[in-house]
Amino acid sequence: MQSVGAKKIQKKRKLKAKTKFKIFCFCFLFVVALIAVYYFKVVCPIIVNLSKEKVYSIATSSVSDVVGSVLTKNQIEYADLVKISYSSSGDVETIEVDSVLVNQIIKQIANDLQQKFDNLSDLGIEIPTGAFTGIPFLYDVGPSTVVQLVAVGSAKTSLNSSFTSAGINQTLHKLNLVVSVNIGMVLPASTQTIATDIEVMICECLIVGKIPNIYLQGQLI
């Protein structure tokens, strides 16, 4: 049989072991909590901002590439989309847009853009590991982590026009394509969606002659 003193010593050892275990668990949970707070408060916003910049760059580049490809393939010029008639005095009488051709071009651009955005999920975005530290000068340091991209919704397109005075009886007319895109980002522990409008010039022409105010004060399209 153990003596009373031995039992007390054993009991103290068990209490010390339990105390150490509790301290260890507390420290472990405290460190985990600090890491979680640091990640969600510091690292996540940095990753989101970097991802948004790269996604916007990809989206802008994609829109420019698709628009240029469609216009080149169809050999579209200003005169194909806009018809201008002049009076005997040389003033502009009417400015008409070929709505059928415009709608065909817009539809083709929208379809090609959607296909391009659908393929973004196969590319992803590479973010250097240094960005996870939250320290700006380490953003480009270390191996890259791939952030998955998911195309959300459809790329919506619309065409508008603008008239700008370019001198006496000279007006610069531009046709611009506005593309509304939505791109989703699947980030660690969060999902972000970028919605933005990207405007690309389709064509422009310097019109010589006085233009009626009905065109200058409103949208042609």
Secondary structure, DSSP 4 states (H G I P E B T S, - for coil): ---HHHHHHHHHHHHHHHHHHHHHHHHHHHHHHHHHHHIIIIIHHHHHHHHHHHHHHHHHHHHHHHHHHHHHHHT--HHHHEEEEE-TTS-EEEEEE-HHHHHHHHHHHHHHHHHHHHTHHHH-EEEEGGGGGT-GGGTT-S-EEEEEEEE-S--EEEEEEEEEE-STTEEEEEEEEEEEEEEEEEETTEEEEEEEEEEEEEEEEEEES---HHHHSS---
